[in-house]
Amino acid sequence: MKKIMKSSALIVAMALGTASFAQLQDEQDVSITMDLQPILQLKIEGPDQIDFTFDEINKYYAGVTRTGANILKVSASVSFDLWAVGISTGSLLAGGRVWDNPVVYGTGLAGGANNARNLIPLTALELHQFPANPSIANGCANILAAAPRNYDYSAQFAPFAFATNALGANATNVGNLAANTLGNNAIYCVSPNTPYLRPTSAAAATDEKYIAGAFGTGANCQINAGSYLFGSVAAGGAAFGNSNASQTAGGYYFVMDYRILPGLPAKFPSTVLANNNNGTATYMIGAAGEGDINSGANTYAAPGVYTMFVKYVLQEDL
């Protein structure tokens, strides 16, 4: 009997010892860090130098257009806005919103002292984009519904009015340009000291242009994260942005055309406030003193070589 009890006690002791041993535990922790780097990638296809040569009279009247000169491709992990800004070195005039003039043909030119003048506003360059800025159709609150085409470069280039040396009214609808609508393709430009100053486009008097997105952080005033390479789908399966994986949708892929129209005499009608629907914008057109080629009946742009830069800015919409 005692042997049986001793055996039972031994079994119980072994069981308790086994249970106690099973509760032993050892552990080590590994710290995991996730670093989400913001990605804003803008690729430009096409030449990085585009030449306009005016060596025939008809080119003065008709202008010279470089169609499909550049293609913009965007990939971003954050919401963004995209715009273009015209800049120069600012060496000819305080404020800088005129073309540089490294080569002069002839003698006696001295800024605005003669009929032939070399102060040509940067807004002599016009842009056209395809497709249109998605924020217009999406209903961004900072884009006025009354004149939606004022907020990108999707309108067709305006024709030239021979009699008035101006951008003429278009009596027959051409693409996005409505009847009796003047030009609104002049490039946005600021002082070379502030080339990254964002276009405002928040009121009728400040309707500068965005290629994609718009001023402010309100709903639909930015382009959602995505890429020209593939579509994007929001949480819950709702499609947004480049949802159909098309390169010409969603704000990630744009074909850019350029035009310069001197007119005859060469006064560049796109630089005149009255010839642009966006002429009241704060930085779209410089003050009268910045490129006064239209200030007199006998004035005209002096022959020579002129240069400027187009900077495409891709910026996170915070």
C-alpha positions as CSV (number, residue, x, y, z in Angstrom):
1,M,0.0,0.0,0.0
2,K,2.8,2.3,0.9
3,K,4.5,1.5,-2.4
4,I,1.4,2.3,-4.3
5,M,1.1,5.7,-2.5
6,K,4.8,6.5,-3.1
7,S,4.4,5.7,-6.8
8,S,1.3,7.9,-7.0
9,A,3.2,10.8,-5.3
10,L,6.1,10.4,-7.6
11,I,3.8,10.5,-10.7
12,V,2.1,13.6,-9.3
13,A,5.5,15.2,-8.6
14,M,6.7,14.4,-12.2
15,A,3.5,15.8,-13.7
16,L,3.9,19.0,-11.7
17,G,7.5,19.3,-12.7
18,T,6.6,18.8,-16.3
19,A,3.9,21.5,-16.1
20,S,6.2,23.9,-14.5
21,F,8.9,23.3,-17.2
22,A,6.3,24.0,-20.0
23,Q,5.7,27.5,-18.6
24,L,9.3,28.5,-19.2
25,Q,9.5,31.2,-21.9
26,D,12.2,33.2,-23.6
27,E,11.6,36.1,-26.1
28,Q,13.4,38.8,-28.0
29,D,12.0,41.8,-29.8
30,V,12.9,43.2,-33.2
31,S,12.0,46.8,-33.9
32,I,10.4,47.4,-37.3
33,T,10.7,50.9,-38.8
34,M,8.8,52.0,-41.9
35,D,10.1,55.0,-43.8
36,L,7.6,56.3,-46.3
37,Q,9.6,58.5,-48.6
38,P,7.4,61.0,-50.6
39,I,7.9,60.5,-54.3
40,L,7.3,63.3,-56.8
41,Q,8.7,62.3,-60.2
42,L,8.4,64.4,-63.3
43,K,9.8,63.1,-66.6
44,I,9.9,65.2,-69.8
45,E,10.2,63.7,-73.2
46,G,11.3,65.7,-76.2
47,P,14.0,68.3,-76.7
48,D,15.3,70.5,-73.9
49,Q,15.9,73.3,-76.3
50,I,13.2,74.5,-78.7
51,D,14.0,77.0,-81.5
52,F,11.6,79.4,-83.2
53,T,13.0,81.1,-86.3
54,F,11.1,83.9,-88.0
55,D,12.7,84.2,-91.4
56,E,9.6,84.6,-93.6
57,I,6.8,87.2,-93.4
58,N,4.0,84.6,-93.2
59,K,5.6,83.3,-90.0
60,Y,5.1,86.7,-88.4
61,Y,1.4,86.6,-89.3
62,A,0.7,83.0,-88.6
63,G,3.2,82.4,-85.8
64,V,5.3,79.3,-85.4
65,T,3.8,76.3,-83.5
66,R,5.8,73.4,-82.1
67,T,3.2,70.7,-81.8
68,G,3.8,67.9,-79.3
69,A,7.2,69.3,-78.5
70,N,7.3,67.9,-75.0
71,I,5.4,65.2,-73.1
72,L,5.1,65.4,-69.3
73,K,4.9,62.2,-67.3
74,V,4.1,62.2,-63.6
75,S,4.4,59.6,-60.9
76,A,3.7,60.6,-57.3
77,S,3.0,58.9,-53.9
78,V,1.3,62.1,-52.6
79,S,-1.3,64.5,-53.9
80,F,0.2,67.1,-56.2
81,D,-0.2,70.1,-58.4
82,L,1.6,70.8,-61.7
83,W,2.2,74.1,-63.4
84,A,4.5,75.9,-65.9
85,V,6.3,79.1,-65.3
86,G,8.3,81.3,-67.7
87,I,11.5,82.8,-66.4
88,S,14.6,84.5,-67.7
89,T,17.8,85.8,-66.1
90,G,16.2,89.2,-65.5
91,S,19.2,91.0,-66.8
92,L,17.4,93.5,-69.0
93,L,14.8,94.8,-66.6
94,A,14.1,95.0,-62.9
95,G,11.3,92.4,-62.2
96,G,12.7,90.2,-64.9
97,R,9.6,89.2,-66.8
98,V,11.1,89.8,-70.2
99,W,13.1,87.7,-72.6
100,D,16.9,87.8,-72.4
101,N,18.5,89.3,-75.5
102,P,22.0,87.9,-75.9
103,V,22.4,88.9,-79.6
104,V,21.3,92.2,-81.2
105,Y,21.0,92.7,-85.0
106,G,22.0,96.3,-85.8
107,T,23.2,99.1,-83.6
108,G,21.7,101.9,-81.4
109,L,19.3,99.7,-79.4
110,A,19.0,100.9,-75.9
111,G,16.0,99.2,-74.1
112,G,12.9,101.3,-74.7
113,A,14.7,104.4,-76.1
114,N,14.0,103.6,-79.8
115,N,11.2,102.4,-81.9
116,A,12.9,99.0,-82.1
117,R,12.7,97.7,-78.5
118,N,14.1,94.6,-77.0
119,L,11.9,94.4,-73.9
120,I,9.6,91.5,-74.9
121,P,7.4,90.1,-72.2
122,L,7.8,86.4,-71.4
123,T,4.1,86.1,-72.1
124,A,4.9,86.2,-75.8
125,L,5.2,82.4,-75.4
126,E,1.9,80.5,-75.5
127,L,1.3,77.0,-74.3
128,H,-1.3,74.4,-75.2
129,Q,-1.9,71.2,-73.2
130,F,-3.7,67.9,-73.9
131,P,-5.7,66.7,-72.0
132,A,-7.3,69.4,-69.9
133,N,-6.7,70.0,-66.2
134,P,-8.8,67.3,-64.4
135,S,-9.5,69.7,-61.5
136,I,-11.8,71.7,-63.9
137,A,-14.1,68.8,-64.6
138,N,-13.9,67.6,-61.0
139,G,-15.3,70.8,-59.7
140,C,-12.5,72.3,-57.6
141,A,-14.1,75.2,-55.7
142,N,-11.2,77.5,-56.5
143,I,-11.9,77.3,-60.3
144,L,-14.7,79.6,-61.4
145,A,-17.4,77.8,-63.4
146,A,-18.1,80.9,-65.4
147,A,-14.8,80.7,-67.2
148,P,-13.3,77.3,-66.7
149,R,-10.9,77.5,-69.6
150,N,-9.0,80.3,-67.9
151,Y,-7.4,77.8,-65.5
152,D,-5.4,75.6,-67.8
153,Y,-3.9,75.7,-71.3
154,S,-6.4,73.4,-73.0
155,A,-8.0,76.1,-75.2
156,Q,-6.8,76.2,-78.8
157,F,-4.5,78.9,-79.8
158,A,-6.4,82.0,-80.8
159,P,-6.2,83.3,-84.4
160,F,-4.5,86.5,-85.4
161,A,-6.6,89.5,-86.4
162,F,-4.7,91.1,-89.3
163,A,-6.4,94.5,-89.1
164,T,-5.8,95.1,-85.5
165,N,-2.5,93.3,-84.8
166,A,-4.2,91.4,-82.0
167,L,-5.5,88.0,-81.0
168,G,-8.8,88.0,-82.8
169,A,-12.2,86.7,-81.8
170,N,-13.0,83.3,-83.1
171,A,-16.3,83.3,-84.9
172,T,-16.4,79.6,-85.5
173,N,-15.8,77.3,-82.6
174,V,-12.5,75.5,-82.7
175,G,-11.9,72.9,-80.1
176,N,-12.2,74.3,-76.7
177,L,-12.1,77.9,-77.9
178,A,-15.7,79.2,-77.7
179,A,-17.1,81.7,-80.2
180,N,-15.9,85.3,-79.7
181,T,-13.3,84.2,-77.1
182,L,-9.8,85.8,-77.2
183,G,-6.6,84.0,-76.3
184,N,-5.8,82.7,-72.9
185,N,-2.7,80.6,-73.5
186,A,0.0,83.1,-72.4
187,I,2.4,81.4,-70.0
188,Y,2.3,82.2,-66.3
189,C,5.4,84.2,-65.2
190,V,6.8,85.6,-62.0
191,S,10.0,87.3,-61.0
192,P,13.1,85.1,-61.5
193,N,13.7,85.6,-57.8
194,T,10.6,83.7,-56.9
195,P,10.2,81.0,-59.7
196,Y,8.4,78.6,-57.3
197,L,5.6,81.0,-56.3
198,R,2.4,79.0,-56.8
199,P,-0.3,80.3,-59.2
200,T,-3.3,81.5,-57.2
201,S,-6.4,81.0,-59.3
202,A,-8.7,81.6,-56.4
203,A,-10.7,84.6,-57.7
204,A,-11.7,86.2,-60.9
205,A,-8.8,88.7,-60.7
206,T,-6.2,86.0,-60.2
207,D,-6.9,83.3,-62.7
208,E,-3.4,82.0,-63.3
209,K,-3.1,78.5,-64.8
210,Y,-2.3,75.0,-63.6
211,I,-1.6,72.1,-66.0
212,A,-3.0,69.8,-63.3
213,G,-4.6,70.7,-59.9
214,A,-5.5,74.1,-58.6
215,F,-4.8,76.6,-55.9
216,G,-5.7,75.5,-52.3
217,T,-6.2,72.2,-50.6
218,G,-10.0,71.9,-51.0
219,A,-11.8,68.9,-52.5
220,N,-10.7,68.1,-56.1
221,C,-8.2,71.0,-56.1
222,Q,-5.3,68.5,-56.4
223,I,-4.4,65.3,-58.3
224,N,-4.4,62.1,-56.2
225,A,-1.3,60.0,-55.9
226,G,-0.8,57.8,-58.9
227,S,1.3,57.4,-62.1
228,Y,1.1,57.6,-65.8
229,L,2.2,53.9,-65.8
230,F,-0.9,52.3,-64.4
231,G,-4.3,53.0,-62.8
232,S,-5.1,53.8,-59.2
233,V,-7.9,52.5,-57.0
234,A,-8.9,54.1,-53.7
235,A,-9.7,52.3,-50.5
236,G,-13.0,50.4,-50.8
237,G,-12.6,49.9,-54.5
238,A,-13.7,53.4,-55.6
239,A,-11.8,54.4,-58.7
240,F,-10.0,57.8,-58.9
241,G,-7.3,59.4,-60.8
242,N,-5.9,57.3,-63.6
243,S,-8.5,54.6,-63.0
244,N,-8.7,53.4,-66.6
245,A,-4.9,53.1,-66.9
246,S,-5.0,55.5,-69.8
247,Q,-2.0,57.7,-70.4
248,T,-4.2,60.6,-71.3
249,A,-6.4,60.6,-68.2
250,G,-6.1,61.4,-64.5
251,G,-3.6,64.2,-64.6
252,Y,-0.4,62.2,-65.0
253,Y,0.4,62.5,-68.8
254,F,0.3,65.7,-70.8
255,V,1.3,66.6,-74.4
256,M,2.6,70.2,-74.6
257,D,2.5,72.5,-77.7
258,Y,4.3,75.9,-77.9
259,R,3.5,78.9,-80.1
260,I,5.0,82.3,-80.6
261,L,3.0,84.8,-82.7
262,P,4.9,88.1,-83.4
263,G,2.3,89.7,-85.6
264,L,3.3,92.4,-88.1
265,P,4.7,94.8,-86.9
266,A,6.2,92.4,-84.3
267,K,4.3,93.4,-81.2
268,F,3.4,90.0,-79.9
269,P,-0.4,90.3,-79.3
270,S,-0.5,87.7,-76.5
271,T,1.4,90.1,-74.3
272,V,-1.4,92.7,-74.4
273,L,-3.8,92.6,-71.4
274,A,-6.9,93.2,-73.5
275,N,-6.1,90.3,-75.8
276,N,-6.2,87.7,-73.0
277,N,-9.1,86.4,-71.0
278,N,-6.6,85.8,-68.2
279,G,-5.1,89.3,-68.6
280,T,-6.2,90.5,-65.1
281,A,-4.1,87.8,-63.4
282,T,-1.6,89.1,-60.9
283,Y,1.5,87.6,-62.5
284,M,0.3,86.6,-65.9
285,I,1.2,89.8,-67.6
286,G,3.8,92.3,-66.2
287,A,3.2,96.0,-65.8
288,A,3.2,98.3,-68.8
289,G,6.8,99.1,-68.3
290,E,7.8,95.4,-68.6
291,G,8.0,95.1,-72.3
292,D,6.6,98.3,-73.7
293,I,6.7,97.2,-77.4
294,N,3.0,98.0,-77.6
295,S,3.2,101.5,-76.0
296,G,3.4,103.4,-79.3
297,A,2.2,103.2,-82.9
298,N,5.7,103.0,-84.3
299,T,7.2,100.6,-81.8
300,Y,8.1,97.0,-82.6
301,A,10.3,94.2,-81.3
302,A,13.9,94.6,-82.3
303,P,15.5,91.9,-84.5
304,G,17.9,89.7,-82.6
305,V,18.2,86.4,-80.6
306,Y,16.0,86.1,-77.5
307,T,16.0,83.3,-74.9
308,M,13.9,82.3,-72.0
309,F,13.2,79.2,-69.9
310,V,10.1,77.1,-69.2
311,K,10.2,75.5,-65.8
312,Y,7.6,72.8,-65.0
313,V,7.0,72.6,-61.3
314,L,5.5,69.5,-59.6
315,Q,4.7,70.2,-56.0
316,E,2.9,68.4,-53.2
317,D,-0.5,69.7,-52.4
318,L,-0.4,70.1,-48.7
